Every structure is written in C-alpha cells, then in structure tokens.
C-alpha cells in the first residue's frame, strides 16, 4: 500500500517517515502501532470512509470550540481553548461544551453489511469499530440479518431482520479488554429493508436514527475541513430567510471542492468540469433561473419538511437510479425552495481513471434516461411557467437529449452524403452551375467541427477559472488542457452519454454501476476496455469509419479544400477518438510486455465458453448474452424499432453493390438478390466448417484439413476467374468487403432482437458463432495499431509524460523499479 502512495506523494511520504521516525516501509511493519499509522496515512489520501468520518467529525470540534467561546469567562479565554482541551478531564467547562455539541450534532454512518462483516470476522468490521472508538459520538446504522427459531411449525429456522444503531462501548484508555460495540436501538423489521436501489434505501434506513432540523447526506468519497465547519452555524440561519420573498428554503445548496484534480490529466479535466458545475452552474440555476435541484450531497435538507413530504430519497428500482435529483424534484413539487450558497464548501473526490469516469457518466446517462420517462419531470413541466420549464429542460434531460441529437446529426449527415454519392446526385450537384458558389453552406457545415472537437465543453470551465483565478490563468489552463488532449476526452464522453441515454430510452434496463474509486490509476487490460466500450464506442466508430471511406471512394470533393478538410477532419477525429481514446488514456498502455499479457488475456476471454455461473469478465459468451439482455424487456415497440434501425445496413449494401465495376451498366434488382445469395453462401460455408470442426476434427483430422484446403482453393479460383473474365478490380473486392461486413452485422442485430424466434428455429448457436467472428475481427482492428506503436519504447514514455502530471510520472517510474527489484529478489530466492 505504501508504494502506491509514495509514488504520487513522494514528499509527503518522506515527511511521514520523518514524523514517525522510521527509515522505510520495513520498519513500519515491525509494530502494530506504526502499521496503523501507515494505514491511516494512506486512508487520508484516498477516497475512504476514514477520510470522510474524520472530515465530518470536524463539525463536533467546531461546535465544541464555538460553545467554549460563547460560555468561557475572560480568564479561560486568555488561557485559550487548547489549555482547556489538555485538561479535559478536570475542566467542567469543556465537559459542558462537549455535551452541548453532542446535543446539536449527530453523525450516523449507514453501513448495510456491518452485521454480516462482524459475524464473518471481516477485518473491515474491526476498522469500523476502531473509528467508533476514535470518535465516541460516531454512530453506525446497519441491517442485522439473524436466523431465529420459527414460530411456524413447517419451518425450523427463519430469517429475521433488525434495523440497528450501535456505538462503541465505553472503555478506559488503559483497559486491556476487547473493544466492542453496543446497541442503542434495535428495531424488528417485517422483512428485508433493501427493496429498491441500494443507496437511497440505505439513507431511508438510517434517517430514523437522526434528529434535529437540518440533515446532510454525505457520500463516502467526501471530506470536510475544520475552517469550513465553523461556518455551519451561519449556514443554518439561511433557513430563517425567505430568499425568494415567498417561501423559506427547504434545501440549502453548498459548493464542493474537488480534491482529486492532481492525480492525472483526466482527473484534472473532471475536477475543472465538476468545479464549474458546482459553482457557476448551480449559482445560475438557483438564481435567477430558480430550477436548482439536489445534485451534490453536501446540500442541507430541512429535515422536518422532507420527513413529512416523502423523505429525502426515492428508492424505486431502476426509475430512481439518480436518487439525489429526485429529492430536489420532490422538494420543488411540494412547494419547497432550493437555494445555493458559496461561502461554505465540502471536499469531494472524483473518478481519476477513464474507465471509472465512463462508468460514472454511464450511470448519470442511465439516470437521465429514466428521468425523461418519470412522472416527476412530467409534473414539473406542467406546473412550471414557460421560462422555468425551458430552464428545467435544458439543465436536466435536455443536455443529454441535445447531446444525442448532436451525434445523430453526424449519422444523418453521413448517410445523407452516402445517398447523394451512391445515387449520382452528388456528382450532378457538384458540376451544376447553380451549386458552384455554395461557400456559405460549406462554412456552416465546417463550424460544427468545433462542437465535435469538444471546445464548447471547456467554455464553462474557462469562465469559472477566469472568475476565481483570473482570465490569463484560465487561458493558459485551456491551452494546457488541449495539449493534454482534453478534446479527445470530451469527444469520447460525448459517445458515452449518447449511447447509455439512448439505450435507456429505447430498451430501459438502467442499472447502478459501481466505479470503485480506487487509490491510484492502474493499467486496464485490453479485454476489460473492449467489454466496456465495445457497444458504446467501438461499433459506432467502425460504422462511421466505413461511411467515411465509402464517401472518400465514390464522393466528389468539395470545391473548397479548407472547408472539405474541416468537415471531414472533425468526423475522422471523432472516429479515431472513439476507437483509440481508451488505450491512449490507459496507463502503460503502450508497454510491450503489457501488450503481450493483454493479448493472452484477450484470447483466453474470447475463447472461453459461457454458462450458468460464469461471469462476463471470464467468458465472451456470458458477456455477449448480458449485452443484449435488455432487448428481452423492451417490448414489441422496442424490438420493431431495433429491427428498423438495423435495416440501414441492408439499404447501405443495396447502394454499394451497384457501384461494382463488373456490373456498372446493370440496374436490375437481380443484382441485389445475387448479393444476398453470395452472403448466404458464405454463411453456409462458415456454418459447415464450424459443424465439421466439432464433429470430424478429432477422428478425421486429415480429411477435415483437406476439405478446408479445397474450400480455400475454390475461393481463390472464383476470385481469379472474376478478375480475368468479368474484369473485377481490387477496388471491387474492397467494396464487397465494405458492403457485406456491415450486412452481416445487421443480420446479427436482427437476430438478437428476435431471439425467441431464432431459438425456436435452432440457429442461435450459429448466430453466436458469427458474433464471435465479428468480435475477433473488431479486436484485431483495434489491437494491431496499439501493438505496432508498442514496438517503439518512446511512445510509452511520451504517453506518460503527456497525460500525467510530474508526480505521477515519477511515481510510475518508481513503481517499475520497485517491481523490478521484487522480481529479481524472487528469482534469487528460487535459485
């Protein structure tokens, strides 16, 4: 653990060793006390429960200090708070201050699994108990699952659920006895309380153990600062003011400080983006737009208002995936008022790796898809005035809908250009006199490139940095972000938002995706990246690439070279970004040894068979079955729409087959029918080879290889005959591949949408084999350029220096050296 933290925080690591008077990690492992110090040092630099608890308990310290300043006599004030703190056992004043703080402040950690962890001997239960011992006023709420004798004679044992609140048992510091927890409340439940989404159910379960008029729901990736907690007394006074002149606030919004911006360039992008949203964004939402809801968990709820109006967390399965914003919807619909205050801030950690960021954005896109079809948005749209309705739309689901429309526009543009090219209209328009002077149209089309390059996504960040740190700093940060490929990141995020938002609208099936929030950025394997981005980016990127290639082969260039470069460059940039950004932002993504290991892991994953109990990360078959599982629940409308969308590949094939040189002068529909015959013959041959491999490859191995050789010779002979007699060109062969490959993918999409019919016919195994072949081809297309670049060592060094800050770059080199020493040591031990 210490190696991971010594890398990004080398100076802090040296200071820590000096503070505990140790020379290295080996000395820290010698005693239990030093090892605990090491664990705490590491935990305070990650997104952990320990860091969150320490930050939130500053509230109590602030209240004790403020009570001391309010009640202390002049002599006590002259001696100072620290003197009273040292003499705490003998100071009745400090005892009284702590009693007042405990009356005013309660901190409840809701941990569903604490009871299970205690019974199983999980060390995490001991860590939580240690936190309760360190902070005596800390409380832990959990659901205790107990097996008791059943009153029903047909059952011997039944599971009984209790909602429990515990604290640390009171023990003296020198007491050698074992430290245990102590029940405060234990409430029997009619059944398991976790019925809906886990996070809001967790909050609903713990809220009964809170008291007071203000409630703050804190995530585990947050922390607080002592100087900020001193402002809480002032912030709570905002509940007594009518900020809009009509109603008292029901939610007090506060800003967040993102403390993970220094880990990597991606973390820096996310930190700037999030900072702009929680400051200038929410400021405008609250006033003048009046459409701020509940986005960040530092917000303070009017507890009595919300407990009597449905609670702070809606927890229905799937629909309330983004539980926080539904609290804001509920508060606004019930005539509450949400304000925003920036004189106080709470620390918050964000995801630092591309995979973590993509999982988080997928969850948010899922949530916005469910919000689009929710009754809350429907009611808000009906009850808001015209201007608040438009503001609400734009600042919630409208952003994701417009993002989806932006990507759809690229598809419509390319398919429209493809129609013009393949129908011959493009050539006629390009040579016609009326359309020679179309410079304004070309300029309008070229302007979209700036949107697709992700420049506009950075404008709110520039404004916020300019307001807080000066516009010269904002401009320099903007240039630095572009040099660190911020445009690549934001363009890639465009595809993430579009895919998951559109998927939720089309088929539903939104689900919570745990991001992990690990300590450091780590290397993700090729198979992991492929599983995560195959459908959202890779497939779409390859489709756009094929359209651009066809447009390049058959299209007429624009008259203006600059306009043509702008129009096509933006789309090529999006294609390359969607295909290779996961590997570009992957630490050590171009190291040759990592590439070899990734290829081995990929081959193992793609060839493993699925089945009951086989997880998607172990077998391609299990992953593939899970990917199209939402189609089962989308209904007839979703199935029909999926088939209609897949038919675009068949229309695309129809346009291409008539541009082959061997059939230039033929426009008969028989040509299109013949192309389908060729496709089905190829599929039948592949099916025959697959069946033969299973049945005859073991007993008649020589005969089977001979048959495969004959098939290959026959294929080569047919190609030679077509070239010699029918004058087929190399371009024709390339166009046939471009025409038939997407058609096969379209057949796969149709088969997945009509799975029940395919299962009855008995062709599901063949569909799965065809899908595996396509996945292998896509994997090779992606892996080959990465492996080629990995041959050159400077590419890996360049990637590290460009994408990560200086501390991480130094840490990565240290990790390599340490890893090398460990390998050498292990080799010597073997010898």
N, C-alpha and C positions, 0 to 999 in steps of 0.2 A: 504493500500500500504506500509506503513512504517513497518508493521510487517514482510512482505516478505523480506524487505531489512535489517531489524535488525537481521534476522537470520544468513545469510552468512557473514555479515559485522558488527559484533557486536561492534568492537572497533571504526569503522568509524561512526556508529550510535551514540555512546557516544560522539565522537568528534564533530559531527554535533550539537547535543543538547547543548553542551557546547558553541559552536560558536554562536548559535542563542539565547543563554541564556534562555533555556527552560528546564523543568524537564521531560517532557513526551509528548506523542503524543497529549493529550488533549489540552495542551497549544498551540501547533502548529495550532490547528484548530480554535483558538479564533479569529485570524485576517487573512485577505486575504493575506497580505504580507508574513506572516510566512507560510501560506499554500502553497503559490507559491514557497517559498524557499524549502519546503519539496518536492514538485513535481519536482523541478529542481534537488535536491539531488538524488531523486530516478531515474530520467531520465538519469542522467550522469552515472549511474551504470547498465543500461540496454542497449539493442540494439535498440535505439530510434533515431528519426530524430533530436531531440535536441542535443544529443551527437555528431551526425555526423556534424551538422551545426556548433557547437562550434569548433570542430576539424578543419574543412575546413576553417573557418574564421581566423584561426591562420595564413594562408597564407598572408592575408591582413596585420595583425600585423607585420609579419616578413618583408614584403615589406616596411612598414612604418619605421620600425627600420633600415633596410638597407639603405633606402633613407636618413634617418636622419644622419647616419654615413657617407654617401657619401657627403652630402651637408653642414653639420654643420661646423661652424667655431670652432676654438680651444676653445673659451670661452664657446660655447654651449656644446662642448664635455666634458669640465671639469664639467659643471653643471649636465650633464647626461640626458639621454632620459626621465627618469621619471619626472624630473623637468619640461621639456618641455611639457610632457603629461598632467601634472596637470594644466599648464597654457595654455591649448589648445586653448581657445577662444581668447587669446591675443598673440598667437605665430604664426606669419606668416610662419615661417619655418615648423612647424608641419602641418599647413594647406596645404602647398605646398607638403609635404611628403605624406599626405593622398590623395591629388589629383593625384600624380604620381602612388600611389598604386591602385587607382580606375581605372586609365588608363591601368595598367598592368594586373589587376586581376578582373575577374567577376565570381560570383558564382550563378548559376541558379538551383533552386530546381524544378524538374519536378513532379508536383502533378496533375494527371488527374482529380481527384474528387474534387478539391478545389472549383470550381464554384458551384457544387451540394451541397457541405457542407455549403457554405455561405448561399445559399437560404433556406436550410432546418434548419438553426440555429444549425448546428452541432458544439459542443464545440471545435472540432479539428480545425475548420477554425479559431477560435479565437486564438488557440495555435500557428498556423502558422503565423497569423498576429502579434502575440507577438514576434515571432522570427524575423520577418522583422523589427519590431520596435527596438528590441535589437541590430540588426545588419543592419544598414541603407543601406549598399551596397548589401544586400541579395535580390535576385530576385526570383519570383515564376512564373513558366510557367504552364498553365493549359488549358484544352479544355473546353470552355464555351458553354453549350447547352442552346439555347434560343428559345422560341416559339414566332414567329412573324406572323403578318397577311400575308396570302399567296397571291401572285400575280395571282395564278391560281384560277379561279372562282369556280372550283369544290371543292376546299379545302379552308376552312376558316383560318386554322392555320397550319403552317408548322414549323418543327424544323430546326433551323439554327445553324451551328457550327462555333465557332471562336477559333482561337489559340491566347491566350492572355498572355502577360507578365506584371506582376504588381510589384510594390514596395510599401513600407509603405509611407503613406502621411506624409509630413514634418510637425511635430508639436513640439512646445516647451515643455520642460520637465514639466513646471508648467501649461500647457494648460489643463483646465478641460474638453475640448471637447472630443468627441469619436474618437478613433484612427481607421482610415480606410485605405484601400489600394487604390492605384492609378494606372490606366492603363498607361503603357509605349507604348506598341504596342498591336494592336488588328486586327488580320488578318482573314478575312472571308474565310472559307474552303468550298470546294464543297460538303462535306459530313463528316461523322464521320471518324476521322483520325485513329482510332484504328481498323484496319482490321486484322492484324496478331497477333503475340504473344504480350502480353501487355508490357513487359519490354523493348524490343527493339523499339517498336513503341513509347513508352514514350521518349526514348532517341532521336529518329529521330525527334519527335515533338519539342523537346527543343533545338536541336543543332542549329537551325536557329537564336536563340537569343544569341548565344555565339560569341565571337570574339577572335582575336589573332591567334597565330601559334601553340600553344600547347593546347591539350584538355585532360582532365582527367574525366572519367565517374566513379562516386563513388556510391557504394551501400549504402543503408540506415543502414546497420549493421557495418559501418566502422567509424573510428575516426582518428584524427591526433594529433601530438604532436608539441609543439612550436619549440623545438630544431631541429626537422626533417624538418619543413617548411623552416628553414633558408638555407637548402641545395638545395632548388628548383632551385635557380639561377644557381648553378653549374651543376645540372642535365640537365637543358635545353641546356647547352653548348654542351652536348653529341650529339645533333642534327647536330652540325657542323663538326663532325668527321666521317671519313669512317672507321668503326670498322672492316670490312672485307676487307678493301683495295680497294673496288669497289664502294659500294653504301653508301649513308647516311642512318641513321636509320629512319624508318617510325613509329616504336613503341619502346619506352623506357620502359623496364620492371623493376619494383622495387619489393622488397620483402615485405612481410606482417608480422605484429606482431599479433599473436593470443592472445587476452586478456581475453578469457573465459575459460582458462585451469584450474582455481581453483574452479570451481563450483561443479564438480563431477568427478568421475573416468572416466566416458565416455567422458566428456568434455576434460579431460586431455589426453586421448587416441587420440581424434580428433585433439587437439591442437598440440600434437607431430607429428602426421601424416601429418597435414597440414603444419607445420613448416618445416618438412623435404622436402616436395614437393616445397614450395615457396622459398627455399634456395638452398640446394644441388641439388635438382631435376632440377629446372629451370636454374640453373647455368650451368649444363652439357648440357641441351637442347640447350641453346644459344651458348655455345662454349665448346666442338668442334663439337657437332652434327649438329648445325645450323638448328634445327627444333623446336625452341621455337615459340609458337603462343601466342595468348592473352588469359590468364587464369584468372588473377585477375584484378579487376577494378582499382587498383592504377596505372596501366600502363598509360604512357603518349603517346597520339597519336599526330602524325604530322597532324594537323587539315586540312591544305590545301591539303596535299597528299590524305587524305581519302575522303574529301568532293568532290574532282574531280575524285574519283575512286570508287564510290558506297556507301560512307558513312561508319560509324563505326559500324552499327548494321543492319544485315539482319533480316527481321521480318516476313518471310513467315510462315504461320500457320503450326505447328507440326514439319516441317523439320528443322526449325531454333530454336528449343527449347533451345539449348545451344548457345545463341546468341554471347557470348563473344569469343568462339574459332573460330567461323565463321569470325569474324573480323580479326583474325590472319591468317586464310586461305586466305581471300580476299587480305590482305596486301602482303602475300608471293607470291600469284599467279600473282599479278600486280607488281612484281619485287621490293617489299619493303624489308626491313631488320629489324628484330626484335632482340633487344639486351636485356641484363639483367644487372642490377646494384644493388649492395647490400649495398652501403654506405647510402642509404635512405630507410626508411620503413614507412608503413602506418598501423595503427591499424585495426584489423578486428575481428568481433565476429563470432563464430561458434555455431552450434546447441549443446545443452547441455543435451538433453534427448534422449533416444533410439528411440522413435517414430519420433522425429524431425530429428535425424540423418538418420533414414531409409527413410524418405520422401525425404531428400536431396539426398541420394545415389540413390534412385529410379529415381529422376529427372535427375541425371547425367547419369545413365544407359540408361534411355529413350533417352537422347541426343546423347549418343554414338551409340545407335542403329540407330538413324536417320542419324548420320554422316556416318555410314557404307554404307548406300544406297544413299548418297548425291553425286552430281556431283563434289563438291569441292574436296573430298578425291580422287575421280576418276582422276581428273585432276592433283592433286599433285602427285599421284602415277605414272602418265605418264611422268611428267616433271622433277621429281627429278632424280638424279643419283642413282645408285644402293644402295649405303650406306645411303644416306639421305632418300631413300624410305623405307628401313628397319627400320631406326631410327624413321621415322614418323609413321610407322605402330605400332611399339612396344610402342611408347609413347602416342598414341591416342586410336584407336579402338582395337589395338592388345592386350592391357592389359585386356580388357573386354572379348574379344574372347577367350584368353587363360584361363581366369577365368572360362568361361562357359565350355571349354573343360575339365578343371580340375574336375568340378562337373560331367560332362558327363562320365568321366573316372570311377568315383565311381559307377555310374549306370551300365556301361558296365561290370565292374569287377564283381559286384554282380549278374547281370543277367547271365553273363558267368559262374560264380560259380554255380548258380542255375541250369543252363543247365547241367553242369557236374554232379551235385548231383542227379538231377531227372532222368538223362539218364543212370546212373550207371557207367559213365566213371570215376567219382571221386574215387570210390572205387577201380576200376581196376588200375588207375594210382597210388593210394596210396600204393597198395600191390605189384605192379610190381617192379622187381629188377632194371630196368633201371631208375626208378624215385625215388629211395630211397635217393640218395645223391643229393638233389637239394637245398643245403644251399644257394648258390649264388642267386638263384631265390627268395628265401624267404627273404634274406637281401634286395634285390632290391624292393620287394613289401613292406617291412616294412619301407623303407626310406620315402615313401610317407606320412607317418603319421606326420612327422614334417611339411610338407607343409600344411596338413589339420588342424593341430593344430594352425596354424596362426603364427608360429615363424618367417617365412621368411618375413611376412608383417611388422615385427618390425625392421628388419635389417636397412632399410634406416633411421629410427628414431634414432637407436643407433649410426649410423655414424655421423649424424648431431649433436646430443648431444655431441658425443665424440669430434668433431671438435671445437665446440663452448665452451664447459664446461669441457672437459676432459673425457677420456675413463673410469676412475674409476666412475665418476658420471653417465656416460652412462650405465655401467654395473649395478650399484645399481638401477637406474631408470628402467632398463629392468626387473630386478628381482622383483621390486615392482609392475610393471605393470602385470607381470604374477601372482603375489599373488592377485591382484585385478581383475583377470580373463580377462586380455586383449586377451588371446587366444580364450575365449568364444566369445568376441565381434567381433574379426576379422573373426572367422569362421562363425558367424552369418551374417556378412556383405558379406561374400562370396555368401551366398544364395540370398541375396537381389540383388546383382549385376547380378548374373546369371539369376534370374527369369525375371527381367524387361528388361534386354538386349535381352534375348531370345524371350520374348513376343513381343518386338518391331520388331525384325527380322521376326517373324512368322506371326504376325497379324497387326503390326503397332499400331496406336492409342496412340502414345505418348502424354502426357499431362503435363502441369506445375502443380506441387504440392507445395502449399504454406506450409512452415514448421512452420510458426507462430513466431519462435524465441522469446518465452516468457521470462519473467524475471527469473523465478526460475523453478526448476524441480518439477513436480507435479505427483500425482498418476493417472495413466491411468486405466480406467475401463477394466474389462475382455472383455466385448463386443467390446470395441474400439481396443484392441490388437488383438482380433480374426478377426475383419474386415480387419485390416491392414496386418496381417501376415498369414491368412488362406491359401491362394493360393501360396504364395511365399515360406513359410517355413513349415507350419503345415502338409499340404497334402504330401509334398515331404518327410518330416521327418517320417511320419507314413508309407509311402511306403517303405522307406529304412529300417525301423524297422521290418516290416513284412518280407522283404527279409532276413535280418539277422537272424530272428527267424527261418525261414524255413531252412536256411543254418545250423543253430545250431541243428535243429531236425534231419535232414537227412544227413548232411555232415560228412565227415571223417576229424578228426582233423589233422592239420599239425604235422609232426614228431617233429619239434622243438617247445616247448611250448612258448619260448620267442618270436619267430617270429609270432606265432599264436596270442599271446596277442597283439603284436604291430599292426598287420594287422587288427584285429577286433576291437581293442580298438580305433583306430583312427576313424573308421566309427561309432562306438557306441557314441563316443564323439561328432561327427558331428550331429548325430540323436538327442541326448539329448540337444545339443546346439540349434538346430533349433526348437525344441519343447518348451523349457522352458527358453531360454535366455530373451524373452520379460518380463517374470514375475520375473526373477531373477534381472534384471536391473530396475524394476519398484519400485519407492519409496513407502514405506509402503505396499509392495506387499504381505506381509505375516501377516498383521494385521487382526485379526479375524473379527472385525466389518467391515473393508473394504471388506473382502471376502464375508460376508453376503450381503452387499449392491451390490457388483458386481454380485452375483448370482441372486438377484432380478432384476437387470437391464438387465442381460443376458436373463432371462426368458421372460421379457417384450418385448425385442427386437426380440427374435426368434419367438414369437407367434403373433406379430403384422402383420396385413395384409398390403400389399403394394398398390400401385395405383398411379394415376396421382397426382403429387404434394407432395408425401410422400418421404422424403429424405432417403438415405440409412442408416443414423445413427439412424433412428427411426423405421425402419422395415427391417426384414431379407429379405423379398421378394423383396423389392426395391434394396437392396444391391446385392442380387443374380442376378437379371436381369442386373444390371450395370456391374457386374464382367465379364459376358460372352458377353457383348455388342460388343467388338472389333471383335468377330467372324463374325458379320454381314458384316464387311467391308474388310475381309481378302481375299475374292475371292475364286474361286474353288480350287486353288492350296493349300491355307491355310486350307480350310475345309478338303480336302482329307488328307493332312499331319496330321491334328489333329486326324482324324479317325484312320490313320495308327499308330500313337503314342499310341492311346487308346487301340489298339488291343493287346498290350503287356500284358494286364491283362487277356485276354482270353487265350493266349498261356501259361501264368503262371498257370491258372486254369487247362488247359489241362495236364500240368506236374504233378500237385498235386493229381488229382483225382485217378490216377493210383497207388498212394502210400498208399491208404487206406487199412487197414488190411482185410476188408471184401471182397475186390476184388484183392487180391495180385496176384493171378495166372491168371488173365484175362487181356488181352491186346486189347480187341475188341474196335472198335470205338463207339460201342453202349454205353459203359460206359460214354464216354464224352457226348454223346447225352442225356443220362439219367441225367447227372449232370445239363444240361441246362433245362431239364423238371422240375427238382426239383426247380431250380431258378425261372422259370416262374410260377410254382405253388405257391411258396412263395410270389411272386409279386402280383399274382391274389388274394390271401387271404388278403394281405395288402390292395389292392385296394377295395376289398369287405368290409372290416372293415371300411375303410375311407368313402366309399359311405354310408354305414349303419349308421355311426355316424352322417352324415349330414342329412339324411332323416328320420331315425327312432328313434334316441336317445331322441328326445323330447317327441314324442307321445307314443312310445313303449319302454320305457326305460328299463323295467324289462326283456322284451323279448330280447332286444339287448344285455343286460349284460349276459343273459343265453346263447345266441349264442356265445359270446366271450369266456365264460367259457368252452363251448363244444369244441371250436377250440383249446383252450389251453390243455384240457384233451386229445384230439385226437393227438396233437403234442407229448405230454409226452408218450402216449401209443405207438406211432410209434417208438420213441427213445428206449423205453424199449424192444419192440419186436426185434428191430435191435440188441440190446445188447445181448438179450437172445438167439436168433436163429442164426443171422448172425455173432455173436461174434464181434460186433463193440466195440471198446475200447474208453476210454476217449480221447486218442490221436487222434483217428479218428474224434471225434466231434470237437476237437480243429482245426484239419487240415481242416475240412469242413468250419469252420468259416473263417480260413485264406484264403481259396480258393474262397468262394462265396462273401465275402465282397468286395475285390478288383474288382471282376467281375461286381458287381452292380455299383461300381464307374465308371468302364469303360463304361457301358451302359449309365450312366449319361453324360459322356464326348461325346459319340457319339450322343446322343440326343441333346445336346446343340449345337454341330457342325451342325447338320441337323435340326435346329429349325423350318424352314419353312415347312418341311415335317411333323414333329410331330404336328404342329399347324393344318395342313390340316386334319390329321387323328383324331385330337381331344384328344390327350393324353398328352398335355402339362401340364394340371393340375396334372395328375398322376406323371409326371416327377418332378414337383415342390414339390409334397408331399414326394416323395422318397428322393429328395435332402435335404429337411428339416430334414428327419430322419437321414441321414448321418451327417448333421451338428450337430445335437443334440448329436449323439454318439461321434463325434470328440471333441465337447465341454466338454462332461463328462470325456473323456480320459485325457484331459488337466487339467480340473478343480479339479479332485479328488486328485492328488498328492499335488496340491497347498493348497487345503483345509486341507489335512492331516497335512502338515507342519505348517499351520497356527494355529493348536491346541497348538503348543509349543511356548510360548512367546519369548524364547531366539533366535528362528530362525529370527524373525523380527529385534531384536537388533543386531544380528550377521550380517545380511544383511546390515543394515545401517552403522555399524562401518566398514565393509569391503569395501563397494562400494563407500562410500562418504567420503570426507575429514573431518577433525575435525570441521571446522567451520560449514559445512552443518549439520553434526550430531548434534552439539549443537543447531543450528537453528531449526532443526526438533523437538527436544525436547521442545524448547521454544514455537514453534507453537502449539504443543499438549497442553502445559499448558495454553497458551492463549485461545485456542479453548475450553478447559475445563472450564475456568473462564467465557467465554461468555455463554456457555450452562447453567452453574449454575446461572448466573445473569438472563438469560431469564426465567429459571424455577422459580426463586424467584419473578420475575415480574408477572408471571402468577398467582402465589399464592396470 
